[in-house]
Each structure stands twice: as C-alpha cells, then as structure tokens.
Amino acid sequence: MIWPGMGDPSKRRKTIRYLAITAAIGIGVALANTLVIQKIVKADDPLYQCINDRDIKYQLSATLEIYIDGVKQNIPANVGITKDCQRSLYTLSDDGVIHAGWTKQYPFEVGQFLWIMGFDIRSVDDAKSKIYVNGIESPNYIHTLLQDGAHYRAEFVSMNSQGTPTFTPPK
C-alpha cells in the first residue's frame, strides 16, 4: 500500500522532511516546558523547594495523628529532610509534631504533608475518611489548612475494609 504523499520520490522526501520538522518542534516544546517553564512556575512554590538557604519568616508547628482502620500509624522523624534538602513541611522527631516554614505566609494543608510523607491517599476511601481539627471534623478533608498549635487527627478507612467492593467475581 502506498500512503498519500509517498508515491513520488520528491513528494516522499518533502513529506518525511515535514514530519521530521514537526516531531522536532514537538519535542522541543515538551523539553522547554519541562526544563524552563515548570522551574519558573515552581520557583515560588514551597512544596517543591528546599528551605536550607532561605530567610524563613513564616513558621508553624502542629500535631498530627494518623489512624488507618482504627490503628494508629507512626509518623517518622525527618520527613521532608534529606542530606541536601529540607522541605517546607517536615518533622524533626517521631512524636507527631509537624513543622512548616517558608519565606512568607503560605496556606499549608494536611494533604500536602501527607504527600511529602509519601502517604498513598489513593488507597483510602475518601467518603468514609475524616480529618479532625482540635476534635471538630473538618469539612475540607485533606485540604484542611494547618494552623499553628492545632491538633489534627486523620482517620482513614482503607478501600477494602468495611465491606467496600473489590470488583472480584463471586465464587
């Protein structure tokens, strides 16, 4: 089968040249987006930046307890801290105290800390899971804003506990 534009050798060269130029432009735009634009957009986003050499003016600390299916989970020390980088949301010890810091006031959320911690939020049932702030249920779930000195209790229900369907065929 001869594809349109590929029968005549001169048309074939022009078509292949056009496709090569189009592919090069597409790859160039994708690389520019990844390497340049995303770095510019994320330059002022504290969730993607290290705070090691920054003048931190906004700080807060709060306590967080995480329960999965009624079992209390340990929040490890040094979440958000590596050898070369301290993130804006971090822990210093395993006592449940989380810290946040940035160059200016920023609306940090519970879910952002869970993301930095590596918590798999996709494995929990959002409809049954809850987050409490100082004993009162938050309507914002994981988007609950962190407040200095507040106590947070996150109660998550796993997808396959409490009779949630697993979509496996019956026996």
PELINCOR-V256389 format. One record per run of one state. SS is the DSSP state (~ for helix, > for strand, _ for the rest). FROM is the first residue (numbers start at 1). TO is the last residue. If there is no record, write none. Layout:
BEGIN
SS_FROM_TO ; SS_FROM_TO
END
This chain:
BEGIN
__1_8 ; ~_9_42 ; __43_49 ; >_50_50 ; __51_57 ; >_58_68 ; __69_70 ; >_71_73 ; __74_80 ; >_81_81 ; __82_85 ; >_86_87 ; __88_88 ; >_89_91 ; __92_96 ; >_97_102 ; __103_108 ; >_109_109 ; ~_110_117 ; __118_120 ; ~_121_123 ; >_124_124 ; __125_129 ; >_130_133 ; __134_135 ; >_136_137 ; __138_140 ; ~_141_143 ; __144_144 ; >_145_145 ; __146_150 ; >_151_156 ; __157_157 ; >_158_158 ; __159_171
END
